[in-house]
Amino acid sequence: MPSFKIKVFLEGIRISYHIRDPAILLPDSAINVLSFARIPLAPIGVCYNVAVNGSLDLTNLTGFLGIALYIAGLVLLAGYWLERRELLLY
């Protein structure tokens, strides 16, 4: 069973991704705050739209660029952490 913190985190992602869904009624102030949480989720939506529609346009290409930047950032961060810990991997 996932811990309570993980459940709260995943629920927050779900709510922020579906804030414009008519089934979830939130006040406008909450929608404005949660709209900033959707920015990191945009490339995932772009990948889904390309898979469903099968077409590429400028919006989809910027989403793919966002994914490439996420990957590059994670690789640089992991390299920094590995250098800092001075791990010998051989």
TIVO-2410 file (N, C-alpha, C; in nm, 3 decimals):
# residues 90
REC num residu      c1      c2      c3 atome chaine
REC   1      M   0.083  -0.119   0.000     N      A
REC   1      M   0.000   0.000   0.000    CA      A
REC   1      M   0.087   0.125   0.000     C      A
REC   2      P   0.058   0.219  -0.088     N      A
REC   2      P   0.133   0.345  -0.087    CA      A
REC   2      P   0.104   0.425   0.040     C      A
REC   3      S   0.203   0.502   0.078     N      A
REC   3      S   0.185   0.583   0.199    CA      A
REC   3      S   0.086   0.697   0.173     C      A
REC   4      F   0.046   0.762   0.279     N      A
REC   4      F  -0.050   0.871   0.269    CA      A
REC   4      F   0.006   0.987   0.188     C      A
REC   5      K   0.134   1.017   0.204     N      A
REC   5      K   0.196   1.128   0.129    CA      A
REC   5      K   0.193   1.102  -0.021     C      A
REC   6      I   0.219   0.978  -0.059     N      A
REC   6      I   0.216   0.945  -0.202    CA      A
REC   6      I   0.075   0.957  -0.257     C      A
REC   7      K  -0.023   0.912  -0.180     N      A
REC   7      K  -0.163   0.923  -0.224    CA      A
REC   7      K  -0.204   1.069  -0.241     C      A
REC   8      V  -0.163   1.155  -0.148     N      A
REC   8      V  -0.197   1.297  -0.158    CA      A
REC   8      V  -0.128   1.359  -0.279     C      A
REC   9      F  -0.002   1.324  -0.302     N      A
REC   9      F   0.070   1.376  -0.418    CA      A
REC   9      F   0.004   1.334  -0.549     C      A
REC  10      L  -0.031   1.207  -0.562     N      A
REC  10      L  -0.095   1.159  -0.686    CA      A
REC  10      L  -0.233   1.221  -0.705     C      A
REC  11      E  -0.305   1.241  -0.596     N      A
REC  11      E  -0.437   1.304  -0.606    CA      A
REC  11      E  -0.422   1.450  -0.651     C      A
REC  12      G  -0.320   1.517  -0.602     N      A
REC  12      G  -0.295   1.655  -0.646    CA      A
REC  12      G  -0.263   1.663  -0.794     C      A
REC  13      I  -0.187   1.568  -0.844     N      A
REC  13      I  -0.158   1.564  -0.988    CA      A
REC  13      I  -0.286   1.539  -1.066     C      A
REC  14      R  -0.369   1.447  -1.019     N      A
REC  14      R  -0.494   1.418  -1.090    CA      A
REC  14      R  -0.585   1.539  -1.093     C      A
REC  15      I  -0.598   1.607  -0.982     N      A
REC  15      I  -0.685   1.725  -0.977    CA      A
REC  15      I  -0.630   1.835  -1.066     C      A
REC  16      S  -0.499   1.857  -1.062     N      A
REC  16      S  -0.443   1.965  -1.143    CA      A
REC  16      S  -0.452   1.934  -1.292     C      A
REC  17      Y  -0.451   1.807  -1.329     N      A
REC  17      Y  -0.461   1.772  -1.471    CA      A
REC  17      Y  -0.605   1.784  -1.522     C      A
REC  18      H  -0.703   1.766  -1.434     N      A
REC  18      H  -0.844   1.768  -1.475    CA      A
REC  18      H  -0.919   1.888  -1.419     C      A
REC  19      I  -0.854   2.003  -1.406     N      A
REC  19      I  -0.922   2.117  -1.344    CA      A
REC  19      I  -1.031   2.174  -1.432     C      A
REC  20      R  -1.025   2.155  -1.560     N      A
REC  20      R  -1.129   2.206  -1.649    CA      A
REC  20      R  -1.238   2.104  -1.677     C      A
REC  21      D  -1.231   1.990  -1.611     N      A
REC  21      D  -1.332   1.886  -1.627    CA      A
REC  21      D  -1.461   1.931  -1.559     C      A
REC  22      P  -1.576   1.926  -1.628     N      A
REC  22      P  -1.700   1.971  -1.565    CA      A
REC  22      P  -1.745   1.882  -1.449     C      A
REC  23      A  -1.690   1.762  -1.436     N      A
REC  23      A  -1.730   1.675  -1.326    CA      A
REC  23      A  -1.670   1.721  -1.193     C      A
REC  24      I  -1.560   1.797  -1.199     N      A
REC  24      I  -1.495   1.848  -1.078    CA      A
REC  24      I  -1.527   1.995  -1.066     C      A
REC  25      L  -1.604   2.032  -0.968     N      A
REC  25      L  -1.642   2.171  -0.948    CA      A
REC  25      L  -1.551   2.234  -0.843     C      A
REC  26      L  -1.466   2.326  -0.888     N      A
REC  26      L  -1.376   2.397  -0.798    CA      A
REC  26      L  -1.402   2.547  -0.810     C      A
REC  27      P  -1.375   2.621  -0.704     N      A
REC  27      P  -1.387   2.767  -0.715    CA      A
REC  27      P  -1.283   2.823  -0.813     C      A
REC  28      D  -1.311   2.939  -0.869     N      A
REC  28      D  -1.219   2.999  -0.967    CA      A
REC  28      D  -1.082   3.026  -0.907     C      A
REC  29      S  -1.076   3.063  -0.781     N      A
REC  29      S  -0.945   3.089  -0.719    CA      A
REC  29      S  -0.861   2.962  -0.714     C      A
REC  30      A  -0.924   2.849  -0.685     N      A
REC  30      A  -0.851   2.722  -0.682    CA      A
REC  30      A  -0.806   2.682  -0.822     C      A
REC  31      I  -0.889   2.708  -0.922     N      A
REC  31      I  -0.852   2.676  -1.060    CA      A
REC  31      I  -0.732   2.760  -1.103     C      A
REC  32      N  -0.729   2.887  -1.065     N      A
REC  32      N  -0.616   2.973  -1.102    CA      A
REC  32      N  -0.487   2.925  -1.038     C      A
REC  33      V  -0.493   2.881  -0.914     N      A
REC  33      V  -0.372   2.832  -0.847    CA      A
REC  33      V  -0.327   2.701  -0.908     C      A
REC  34      L  -0.419   2.611  -0.934     N      A
REC  34      L  -0.383   2.480  -0.988    CA      A
REC  34      L  -0.342   2.486  -1.135     C      A
REC  35      S  -0.375   2.592  -1.206     N      A
REC  35      S  -0.336   2.599  -1.347    CA      A
REC  35      S  -0.185   2.604  -1.364     C      A
REC  36      F  -0.112   2.656  -1.265     N      A
REC  36      F   0.034   2.656  -1.273    CA      A
REC  36      F   0.090   2.515  -1.260     C      A
REC  37      A   0.020   2.427  -1.192     N      A
REC  37      A   0.066   2.290  -1.177    CA      A
REC  37      A   0.050   2.211  -1.305     C      A
REC  38      R  -0.026   2.260  -1.400     N      A
REC  38      R  -0.046   2.189  -1.527    CA      A
REC  38      R   0.068   2.209  -1.623     C      A
REC  39      I   0.152   2.308  -1.601     N      A
REC  39      I   0.261   2.337  -1.696    CA      A
REC  39      I   0.355   2.218  -1.713     C      A
REC  40      P   0.403   2.153  -1.606     N      A
REC  40      P   0.489   2.035  -1.628    CA      A
REC  40      P   0.418   1.917  -1.691     C      A
REC  41      L   0.286   1.913  -1.684     N      A
REC  41      L   0.211   1.802  -1.741    CA      A
REC  41      L   0.178   1.823  -1.889     C      A
REC  42      A   0.207   1.939  -1.943     N      A
REC  42      A   0.172   1.968  -2.082    CA      A
REC  42      A   0.240   1.874  -2.182     C      A
REC  43      P   0.368   1.841  -2.169     N      A
REC  43      P   0.428   1.747  -2.266    CA      A
REC  43      P   0.362   1.610  -2.266     C      A
REC  44      I   0.312   1.566  -2.153     N      A
REC  44      I   0.242   1.437  -2.149    CA      A
REC  44      I   0.114   1.445  -2.232     C      A
REC  45      G   0.043   1.556  -2.220     N      A
REC  45      G  -0.076   1.576  -2.301    CA      A
REC  45      G  -0.046   1.584  -2.449     C      A
REC  46      V   0.068   1.644  -2.483     N      A
REC  46      V   0.108   1.654  -2.623    CA      A
REC  46      V   0.136   1.516  -2.680     C      A
REC  47      C   0.207   1.432  -2.603     N      A
REC  47      C   0.234   1.295  -2.649    CA      A
REC  47      C   0.104   1.218  -2.671     C      A
REC  48      Y   0.009   1.238  -2.581     N      A
REC  48      Y  -0.120   1.171  -2.596    CA      A
REC  48      Y  -0.192   1.219  -2.722     C      A
REC  49      N  -0.191   1.351  -2.747     N      A
REC  49      N  -0.257   1.404  -2.866    CA      A
REC  49      N  -0.193   1.355  -2.995     C      A
REC  50      V  -0.061   1.344  -2.998     N      A
REC  50      V   0.006   1.292  -3.117    CA      A
REC  50      V  -0.030   1.145  -3.137     C      A
REC  51      A  -0.037   1.070  -3.028     N      A
REC  51      A  -0.071   0.928  -3.040    CA      A
REC  51      A  -0.213   0.909  -3.090     C      A
REC  52      V  -0.305   0.995  -3.047     N      A
REC  52      V  -0.445   0.980  -3.085    CA      A
REC  52      V  -0.469   1.035  -3.226     C      A
REC  53      N  -0.419   1.155  -3.253     N      A
REC  53      N  -0.448   1.221  -3.381    CA      A
REC  53      N  -0.350   1.185  -3.491     C      A
REC  54      G  -0.226   1.155  -3.456     N      A
REC  54      G  -0.127   1.119  -3.556    CA      A
REC  54      G  -0.080   1.235  -3.639     C      A
REC  55      S  -0.092   1.358  -3.589     N      A
REC  55      S  -0.046   1.473  -3.666    CA      A
REC  55      S   0.050   1.557  -3.582     C      A
REC  56      L   0.143   1.620  -3.649     N      A
REC  56      L   0.240   1.707  -3.583    CA      A
REC  56      L   0.216   1.851  -3.626     C      A
REC  57      D   0.213   1.940  -3.530     N      A
REC  57      D   0.208   2.082  -3.561    CA      A
REC  57      D   0.303   2.153  -3.465     C      A
REC  58      L   0.301   2.285  -3.466     N      A
REC  58      L   0.395   2.362  -3.385    CA      A
REC  58      L   0.375   2.338  -3.236     C      A
REC  59      T   0.252   2.323  -3.191     N      A
REC  59      T   0.226   2.296  -3.050    CA      A
REC  59      T   0.286   2.163  -3.007     C      A
REC  60      N   0.269   2.061  -3.089     N      A
REC  60      N   0.325   1.930  -3.056    CA      A
REC  60      N   0.476   1.933  -3.055     C      A
REC  61      L   0.537   2.004  -3.147     N      A
REC  61      L   0.682   2.011  -3.151    CA      A
REC  61      L   0.738   2.082  -3.029     C      A
REC  62      T   0.669   2.185  -2.981     N      A
REC  62      T   0.715   2.251  -2.859    CA      A
REC  62      T   0.699   2.158  -2.738     C      A
REC  63      G   0.598   2.075  -2.738     N      A
REC  63      G   0.583   1.976  -2.631    CA      A
REC  63      G   0.696   1.875  -2.632     C      A
REC  64      F   0.735   1.830  -2.752     N      A
REC  64      F   0.847   1.738  -2.761    CA      A
REC  64      F   0.977   1.805  -2.717     C      A
REC  65      L   0.991   1.933  -2.747     N      A
REC  65      L   1.108   2.007  -2.700    CA      A
REC  65      L   1.107   2.014  -2.547     C      A
REC  66      G   0.990   2.032  -2.488     N      A
REC  66      G   0.979   2.032  -2.343    CA      A
REC  66      G   1.021   1.900  -2.283     C      A
REC  67      I   0.981   1.790  -2.346     N      A
REC  67      I   1.021   1.658  -2.297    CA      A
REC  67      I   1.172   1.641  -2.308     C      A
REC  68      A   1.231   1.686  -2.418     N      A
REC  68      A   1.376   1.676  -2.434    CA      A
REC  68      A   1.448   1.759  -2.327     C      A
REC  69      L   1.393   1.876  -2.293     N      A
REC  69      L   1.454   1.957  -2.188    CA      A
REC  69      L   1.440   1.891  -2.051     C      A
REC  70      Y   1.326   1.826  -2.025     N      A
REC  70      Y   1.310   1.752  -1.900    CA      A
REC  70      Y   1.417   1.643  -1.888     C      A
REC  71      I   1.435   1.568  -1.996     N      A
REC  71      I   1.532   1.458  -1.994    CA      A
REC  71      I   1.673   1.512  -1.974     C      A
REC  72      A   1.708   1.617  -2.048     N      A
REC  72      A   1.842   1.675  -2.034    CA      A
REC  72      A   1.864   1.728  -1.893     C      A
REC  73      G   1.764   1.792  -1.837     N      A
REC  73      G   1.776   1.842  -1.701    CA      A
REC  73      G   1.794   1.731  -1.599     C      A
REC  74      L   1.719   1.624  -1.616     N      A
REC  74      L   1.732   1.511  -1.523    CA      A
REC  74      L   1.869   1.444  -1.535     C      A
REC  75      V   1.921   1.434  -1.657     N      A
REC  75      V   2.053   1.375  -1.676    CA      A
REC  75      V   2.160   1.463  -1.611     C      A
REC  76      L   2.151   1.593  -1.630     N      A
REC  76      L   2.249   1.683  -1.568    CA      A
REC  76      L   2.239   1.679  -1.416     C      A
REC  77      L   2.117   1.675  -1.364     N      A
REC  77      L   2.099   1.667  -1.219    CA      A
REC  77      L   2.154   1.536  -1.163     C      A
REC  78      A   2.129   1.426  -1.231     N      A
REC  78      A   2.181   1.297  -1.185    CA      A
REC  78      A   2.334   1.296  -1.190     C      A
REC  79      G   2.392   1.353  -1.296     N      A
REC  79      G   2.538   1.362  -1.304    CA      A
REC  79      G   2.597   1.446  -1.192     C      A
REC  80      Y   2.531   1.554  -1.160     N      A
REC  80      Y   2.578   1.640  -1.050    CA      A
REC  80      Y   2.572   1.566  -0.918     C      A
REC  81      W   2.462   1.495  -0.895     N      A
REC  81      W   2.449   1.420  -0.769    CA      A
REC  81      W   2.552   1.309  -0.760     C      A
REC  82      L   2.577   1.241  -0.872     N      A
REC  82      L   2.677   1.134  -0.869    CA      A
REC  82      L   2.817   1.189  -0.846     C      A
REC  83      E   2.851   1.304  -0.905     N      A
REC  83      E   2.982   1.364  -0.881    CA      A
REC  83      E   2.996   1.410  -0.737     C      A
REC  84      R   2.890   1.463  -0.684     N      A
REC  84      R   2.894   1.515  -0.549    CA      A
REC  84      R   2.912   1.404  -0.445     C      A
REC  85      R   2.853   1.292  -0.469     N      A
REC  85      R   2.866   1.179  -0.375    CA      A
REC  85      R   2.995   1.103  -0.397     C      A
REC  86      E   3.063   1.128  -0.509     N      A
REC  86      E   3.189   1.061  -0.543    CA      A
REC  86      E   3.173   0.909  -0.541     C      A
REC  87      L   3.072   0.862  -0.612     N      A
REC  87      L   3.049   0.719  -0.622    CA      A
REC  87      L   3.142   0.658  -0.726     C      A
REC  88      L   3.196   0.547  -0.692     N      A
REC  88      L   3.278   0.474  -0.787    CA      A
REC  88      L   3.194   0.361  -0.843     C      A
REC  89      L   3.161   0.371  -0.969     N      A
REC  89      L   3.077   0.271  -1.035    CA      A
REC  89      L   3.162   0.196  -1.138     C      A
REC  90      Y   3.217   0.083  -1.098     N      A
REC  90      Y   3.292  -0.001  -1.190    CA      A
REC  90      Y   3.293  -0.144  -1.146     C      A
***
